[in-house]
Amino acid sequence: MSERIALVTGASRGVGRAVAEGLAERGMTVISGMRTPSGELSVRLDVTDPATISAAAAWIEERFGRLDVLVNNAGISGYTPGRPPGATTVESVREVFETNVLGVVAVTNAMLPLLRRSPAARIVNVSSAVGSLTHQTDPGHYLYGLPPQAAYPASKAALNALTVQYARELAGEGILVNAVTPGPCDTDFTRGLGFDLGRTAQDGARAVVRLATVGPDGPTGGFFDENGRVPW
């Protein structure tokens, strides 16, 4: 049981890839969940497709028998410049929630039987500081300058709430569940937002890797960045 097995969704590029690399550097066997797998330790996984989720769980069970770390990283922004909440379609909001919220539920529930076989399982949900209602209502915070959006911030706030509920359910089983914001870093996802992107994807992955590797006395049900707790 010394070898730890991790699954990272949305691991083909950006922060997800950097998280996979960071966990591998810590000696873990990392399975990269991708829509188009590449490499031996990658698996086809579309978080909006139940068939691929079930097949991925079956593949992990057959090959490894358990899962120690799940990083729910896959996400989409759904951002359309110049389209405020009042001009946003229900369909576009639903699409973002399908990936960023319901996809996390689907993957987590499919992997829970495998995580429960681990002596010290960890779940990390990759969120965003835009999901912080505190930041979004603080005129002094840099995120306050972002244009109002209906889909992405709401999906990440929902993901934070979902994180708390899983943490409450699993606390008695020793499974720690936390949400992490990587912060603005130079990836395809964040370019064009007008931030100073002096940070790399590896910088963004640092807090995710830390929460995925905390010991038994680590936190659960929290929201963190690389500097510590983030206000809800």
Secondary structure, DSSP 8 states (H G I E B T S, - for coil): --S-EEEEESTTSHHHHHHHHHHHHTT-EEEEEESS--STTEEE--TT-HHHHHHHHHHHHHHTS--SEEEE--------TT--GGG--HHHHHHHHIIIIIHHHHHHHHHHHHHTTSSS-EEEEE--GGG-HHHHT-TTSGGGGS---SSHHHHHHHHHHHHHHHHHHHGGGT-EEEEE---S-SSTTTTTS-----S-HHHHHHHHHHHHT--TTS--S-EEETTEE---
